[in-house]
Amino acid sequence: EEGALVATEWADGSEEIRQLNAAGLVIRQKDRTGKVTAFRYDLLCRPVWQGNPETGRGVQLHRDDAGSPERLIH
């Protein structure tokens, strides 16, 4: 189920889409060259993943019990 969606197109041709759903927040950014990067956050706004949503390649972010980034797993 999709949640609230906000899309912004910047003057330089880049764009950003923010979507809130039951799992948290997803931010998709496309730069002027067309490169897309996505960032996923949990419901407490802690980063959990970043990478290319079209290929599924990215970095899973693991946190320690305090919620701060502990290490990066590729």
N, CA, C and O atoms as a GROMACS GRO file, in nm:
protein
  296
    1GLU      N    1   0.084  -0.118   0.000
    1GLU     CA    2   0.000   0.000   0.000
    1GLU      C    3   0.088   0.124   0.000
    1GLU      O    4   0.181   0.135   0.080
    2GLU      N    5   0.058   0.216  -0.090
    2GLU     CA    6   0.138   0.338  -0.100
    2GLU      C    7   0.081   0.444  -0.008
    2GLU      O    8  -0.039   0.450   0.016
    3GLY      N    9   0.170   0.527   0.044
    3GLY     CA   10   0.129   0.634   0.134
    3GLY      C   11   0.144   0.769   0.067
    3GLY      O   12   0.142   0.780  -0.056
    4ALA      N   13   0.158   0.872   0.149
    4ALA     CA   14   0.171   1.009   0.100
    4ALA      C   15   0.294   1.022   0.011
    4ALA      O   16   0.400   0.966   0.041
    5LEU      N   17   0.280   1.097  -0.099
    5LEU     CA   18   0.388   1.113  -0.196
    5LEU      C   19   0.407   1.261  -0.224
    5LEU      O   20   0.310   1.333  -0.249
    6VAL      N   21   0.532   1.307  -0.220
    6VAL     CA   22   0.565   1.446  -0.254
    6VAL      C   23   0.676   1.443  -0.358
    6VAL      O   24   0.782   1.386  -0.334
    7ALA      N   25   0.652   1.505  -0.473
    7ALA     CA   26   0.752   1.510  -0.579
    7ALA      C   27   0.796   1.654  -0.600
    7ALA      O   28   0.713   1.745  -0.604
    8THR      N   29   0.927   1.674  -0.615
    8THR     CA   30   0.982   1.807  -0.637
    8THR      C   31   1.076   1.802  -0.756
    8THR      O   32   1.163   1.715  -0.763
    9GLU      N   33   1.059   1.895  -0.851
    9GLU     CA   34   1.152   1.906  -0.962
    9GLU      C   35   1.228   2.036  -0.946
    9GLU      O   36   1.167   2.143  -0.933
   10TRP      N   37   1.361   2.027  -0.946
   10TRP     CA   38   1.445   2.144  -0.923
   10TRP      C   39   1.479   2.212  -1.055
   10TRP      O   40   1.468   2.151  -1.162
   11ALA      N   41   1.522   2.337  -1.048
   11ALA     CA   42   1.552   2.416  -1.167
   11ALA      C   43   1.665   2.356  -1.250
   11ALA      O   44   1.669   2.376  -1.372
   12ASP      N   45   1.757   2.282  -1.188
   12ASP     CA   46   1.868   2.223  -1.263
   12ASP      C   47   1.830   2.094  -1.334
   12ASP      O   48   1.916   2.031  -1.397
   13GLY      N   49   1.704   2.052  -1.325
   13GLY     CA   50   1.659   1.931  -1.393
   13GLY      C   51   1.659   1.807  -1.306
   13GLY      O   52   1.610   1.702  -1.347
   14SER      N   53   1.713   1.818  -1.186
   14SER     CA   54   1.710   1.703  -1.095
   14SER      C   55   1.573   1.696  -1.028
   14SER      O   56   1.498   1.794  -1.029
   15GLU      N   57   1.541   1.581  -0.971
   15GLU     CA   58   1.411   1.567  -0.905
   15GLU      C   59   1.423   1.479  -0.782
   15GLU      O   60   1.516   1.400  -0.768
   16GLU      N   61   1.326   1.494  -0.694
   16GLU     CA   62   1.324   1.416  -0.570
   16GLU      C   63   1.180   1.375  -0.541
   16GLU      O   64   1.088   1.455  -0.554
   17ILE      N   65   1.163   1.249  -0.502
   17ILE     CA   66   1.031   1.198  -0.463
   17ILE      C   67   1.042   1.144  -0.322
   17ILE      O   68   1.129   1.061  -0.294
   18ARG      N   69   0.955   1.190  -0.234
   18ARG     CA   70   0.950   1.140  -0.097
   18ARG      C   71   0.818   1.068  -0.078
   18ARG      O   72   0.712   1.122  -0.110
   19GLN      N   73   0.824   0.945  -0.026
   19GLN     CA   74   0.703   0.866  -0.005
   19GLN      C   75   0.704   0.805   0.134
   19GLN      O   76   0.800   0.740   0.174
   20LEU      N   77   0.595   0.828   0.206
   20LEU     CA   78   0.580   0.772   0.340
   20LEU      C   79   0.482   0.656   0.332
   20LEU      O   80   0.371   0.672   0.279
   21ASN      N   81   0.521   0.539   0.384
   21ASN     CA   82   0.431   0.424   0.385
   21ASN      C   83   0.440   0.355   0.521
   21ASN      O   84   0.500   0.409   0.614
   22ALA      N   85   0.380   0.239   0.533
   22ALA     CA   86   0.373   0.170   0.662
   22ALA      C   87   0.510   0.128   0.714
   22ALA      O   88   0.527   0.110   0.835
   23ALA      N   89   0.609   0.114   0.625
   23ALA     CA   90   0.743   0.071   0.666
   23ALA      C   91   0.834   0.187   0.702
   23ALA      O   92   0.937   0.167   0.768
   24GLY      N   93   0.798   0.308   0.659
   24GLY     CA   94   0.883   0.423   0.686
   24GLY      C   95   0.884   0.519   0.569
   24GLY      O   96   0.783   0.535   0.500
   25LEU      N   97   0.997   0.584   0.547
   25LEU     CA   98   1.011   0.686   0.445
   25LEU      C   99   1.108   0.639   0.337
   25LEU      O  100   1.214   0.584   0.368
   26VAL      N  101   1.071   0.662   0.211
   26VAL     CA  102   1.160   0.634   0.098
   26VAL      C  103   1.182   0.765   0.024
   26VAL      O  104   1.086   0.834  -0.010
   27ILE      N  105   1.308   0.799  -0.001
   27ILE     CA  106   1.342   0.918  -0.079
   27ILE      C  107   1.416   0.872  -0.203
   27ILE      O  108   1.519   0.804  -0.194
   28ARG      N  109   1.364   0.910  -0.321
   28ARG     CA  110   1.430   0.879  -0.449
   28ARG      C  111   1.478   1.009  -0.508
   28ARG      O  112   1.401   1.104  -0.524
   29GLN      N  113   1.606   1.014  -0.541
   29GLN     CA  114   1.663   1.134  -0.603
   29GLN      C  115   1.719   1.098  -0.740
   29GLN      O  116   1.785   0.996  -0.757
   30LYS      N  117   1.690   1.184  -0.838
   30LYS     CA  118   1.745   1.167  -0.973
   30LYS      C  119   1.823   1.293  -1.006
   30LYS      O  120   1.767   1.403  -1.004
   31ASP      N  121   1.952   1.278  -1.038
   31ASP     CA  122   2.031   1.396  -1.070
   31ASP      C  123   2.014   1.434  -1.216
   31ASP      O  124   1.939   1.369  -1.289
   32ARG      N  125   2.083   1.539  -1.259
   32ARG     CA  126   2.069   1.589  -1.396
   32ARG      C  127   2.107   1.485  -1.500
   32ARG      O  128   2.056   1.488  -1.612
   33THR      N  129   2.196   1.393  -1.465
   33THR     CA  130   2.241   1.292  -1.561
   33THR      C  131   2.147   1.173  -1.568
   33THR      O  132   2.164   1.085  -1.653
   34GLY      N  133   2.046   1.168  -1.479
   34GLY     CA  134   1.951   1.058  -1.478
   34GLY      C  135   1.984   0.950  -1.377
   34GLY      O  136   1.910   0.853  -1.364
   35LYS      N  137   2.095   0.966  -1.304
   35LYS     CA  138   2.132   0.867  -1.201
   35LYS      C  139   2.032   0.874  -1.086
   35LYS      O  140   2.004   0.982  -1.033
   36VAL      N  141   1.979   0.757  -1.047
   36VAL     CA  142   1.879   0.750  -0.940
   36VAL      C  143   1.943   0.689  -0.816
   36VAL      O  144   2.010   0.586  -0.823
   37THR      N  145   1.920   0.752  -0.702
   37THR     CA  146   1.963   0.699  -0.573
   37THR      C  147   1.843   0.700  -0.480
   37THR      O  148   1.768   0.797  -0.477
   38ALA      N  149   1.826   0.593  -0.405
   38ALA     CA  150   1.715   0.586  -0.310
   38ALA      C  151   1.771   0.571  -0.169
   38ALA      O  152   1.877   0.512  -0.147
   39PHE      N  153   1.697   0.626  -0.074
   39PHE     CA  154   1.731   0.617   0.067
   39PHE      C  155   1.606   0.569   0.140
   39PHE      O  156   1.498   0.624   0.120
   40ARG      N  157   1.620   0.466   0.223
   40ARG     CA  158   1.506   0.416   0.301
   40ARG      C  159   1.532   0.439   0.448
   40ARG      O  160   1.643   0.416   0.498
   41TYR      N  161   1.429   0.484   0.518
   41TYR     CA  162   1.436   0.510   0.661
   41TYR      C  163   1.324   0.434   0.730
   41TYR      O  164   1.217   0.414   0.673
   42ASP      N  165   1.348   0.390   0.854
   42ASP     CA  166   1.242   0.323   0.929
   42ASP      C  167   1.148   0.428   0.989
   42ASP      O  168   1.164   0.547   0.966
   43LEU      N  169   1.049   0.383   1.066
   43LEU     CA  170   0.949   0.475   1.121
   43LEU      C  171   1.006   0.571   1.225
   43LEU      O  172   0.941   0.670   1.260
   44LEU      N  173   1.126   0.543   1.274
   44LEU     CA  174   1.193   0.634   1.368
   44LEU      C  175   1.294   0.722   1.296
   44LEU      O  176   1.380   0.784   1.359
   45CYS      N  177   1.284   0.728   1.162
   45CYS     CA  178   1.370   0.810   1.077
   45CYS      C  179   1.517   0.770   1.083
   45CYS      O  180   1.606   0.853   1.062
   46ARG      N  181   1.543   0.642   1.112
   46ARG     CA  182   1.680   0.592   1.110
   46ARG      C  183   1.707   0.532   0.973
   46ARG      O  184   1.623   0.458   0.921
   47PRO      N  185   1.823   0.563   0.911
   47PRO     CA  186   1.853   0.508   0.778
   47PRO      C  187   1.870   0.357   0.784
   47PRO      O  188   1.937   0.305   0.874
   48VAL      N  189   1.809   0.286   0.688
   48VAL     CA  190   1.822   0.140   0.684
   48VAL      C  191   1.880   0.089   0.551
   48VAL      O  192   1.932  -0.023   0.548
   49TRP      N  193   1.873   0.167   0.443
   49TRP     CA  194   1.924   0.122   0.314
   49TRP      C  195   1.945   0.242   0.224
   49TRP      O  196   1.872   0.340   0.232
   50GLN      N  197   2.048   0.233   0.138
   50GLN     CA  198   2.063   0.331   0.031
   50GLN      C  199   2.126   0.263  -0.088
   50GLN      O  200   2.209   0.173  -0.074
   51GLY      N  201   2.084   0.306  -0.208
   51GLY     CA  202   2.138   0.246  -0.329
   51GLY      C  203   2.055   0.280  -0.450
   51GLY      O  204   1.980   0.377  -0.451
   52ASN      N  205   2.068   0.197  -0.554
   52ASN     CA  206   1.996   0.216  -0.679
   52ASN      C  207   1.870   0.130  -0.677
   52ASN      O  208   1.880   0.008  -0.678
   53PRO      N  209   1.752   0.192  -0.673
   53PRO     CA  210   1.628   0.115  -0.665
   53PRO      C  211   1.597   0.037  -0.792
   53PRO      O  212   1.521  -0.060  -0.789
   54GLU      N  213   1.654   0.079  -0.905
   54GLU     CA  214   1.625   0.012  -1.031
   54GLU      C  215   1.700  -0.121  -1.043
   54GLU      O  216   1.649  -0.215  -1.103
   55THR      N  217   1.820  -0.129  -0.986
   55THR     CA  218   1.898  -0.253  -0.991
   55THR      C  219   1.889  -0.331  -0.860
   55THR      O  220   1.920  -0.450  -0.856
   56GLY      N  221   1.846  -0.264  -0.753
   56GLY     CA  222   1.840  -0.329  -0.623
   56GLY      C  223   1.974  -0.334  -0.553
   56GLY      O  224   1.984  -0.386  -0.441
   57ARG      N  225   2.078  -0.281  -0.618
   57ARG     CA  226   2.211  -0.281  -0.557
   57ARG      C  227   2.224  -0.164  -0.462
   57ARG      O  228   2.189  -0.050  -0.495
   58GLY      N  229   2.274  -0.192  -0.343
   58GLY     CA  230   2.288  -0.085  -0.247
   58GLY      C  231   2.358  -0.132  -0.122
   58GLY      O  232   2.422  -0.237  -0.120
   59VAL      N  233   2.344  -0.054  -0.018
   59VAL     CA  234   2.410  -0.080   0.108
   59VAL      C  235   2.305  -0.090   0.218
   59VAL      O  236   2.225   0.002   0.237
   60GLN      N  237   2.306  -0.200   0.289
   60GLN     CA  238   2.218  -0.217   0.406
   60GLN      C  239   2.289  -0.155   0.525
   60GLN      O  240   2.405  -0.187   0.552
   61LEU      N  241   2.222  -0.069   0.597
   61LEU     CA  242   2.282  -0.003   0.712
   61LEU      C  243   2.235  -0.071   0.839
   61LEU      O  244   2.115  -0.075   0.866
   62HIS      N  245   2.327  -0.125   0.915
   62HIS     CA  246   2.294  -0.190   1.042
   62HIS      C  247   2.328  -0.096   1.156
   62HIS      O  248   2.428  -0.025   1.151
   63ARG      N  249   2.245  -0.096   1.260
   63ARG     CA  250   2.264  -0.006   1.372
   63ARG      C  251   2.290  -0.084   1.499
   63ARG      O  252   2.249  -0.200   1.513
   64ASP      N  253   2.360  -0.019   1.591
   64ASP     CA  254   2.374  -0.080   1.724
   64ASP      C  255   2.247  -0.052   1.804
   64ASP      O  256   2.155   0.012   1.752
   65ASP      N  257   2.240  -0.096   1.927
   65ASP     CA  258   2.118  -0.080   2.006
   65ASP      C  259   2.081   0.065   2.032
   65ASP      O  260   1.965   0.096   2.059
   66ALA      N  261   2.177   0.155   2.023
   66ALA     CA  262   2.150   0.297   2.045
   66ALA      C  263   2.092   0.362   1.920
   66ALA      O  264   2.050   0.478   1.924
   67GLY      N  265   2.089   0.289   1.809
   67GLY     CA  266   2.031   0.342   1.686
   67GLY      C  267   2.131   0.411   1.596
   67GLY      O  268   2.093   0.460   1.489
   68SER      N  269   2.258   0.417   1.635
   68SER     CA  270   2.356   0.483   1.549
   68SER      C  271   2.417   0.380   1.452
   68SER      O  272   2.423   0.261   1.484
   69PRO      N  273   2.461   0.426   1.334
   69PRO     CA  274   2.518   0.331   1.238
   69PRO      C  275   2.637   0.258   1.298
   69PRO      O  276   2.727   0.319   1.356
   70GLU      N  277   2.637   0.126   1.283
   70GLU     CA  278   2.744   0.044   1.341
   70GLU      C  279   2.843   0.002   1.233
   70GLU      O  280   2.964   0.012   1.253
   71ARG      N  281   2.792  -0.044   1.120
   71ARG     CA  282   2.879  -0.087   1.011
   71ARG      C  283   2.796  -0.092   0.883
   71ARG      O  284   2.673  -0.091   0.887
   72LEU      N  285   2.864  -0.096   0.772
   72LEU     CA  286   2.797  -0.105   0.642
   72LEU      C  287   2.815  -0.246   0.588
   72LEU      O  288   2.926  -0.298   0.588
   73ILE      N  289   2.708  -0.306   0.542
   73ILE     CA  290   2.711  -0.440   0.483
   73ILE      C  291   2.674  -0.427   0.336
   73ILE      O  292   2.566  -0.377   0.304
   74HIS      N  293   2.761  -0.472   0.247
   74HIS     CA  294   2.731  -0.464   0.103
   74HIS      C  295   2.661  -0.591   0.059
   74HIS      O  296   2.627  -0.605  -0.059
   0.00000   0.00000   0.00000
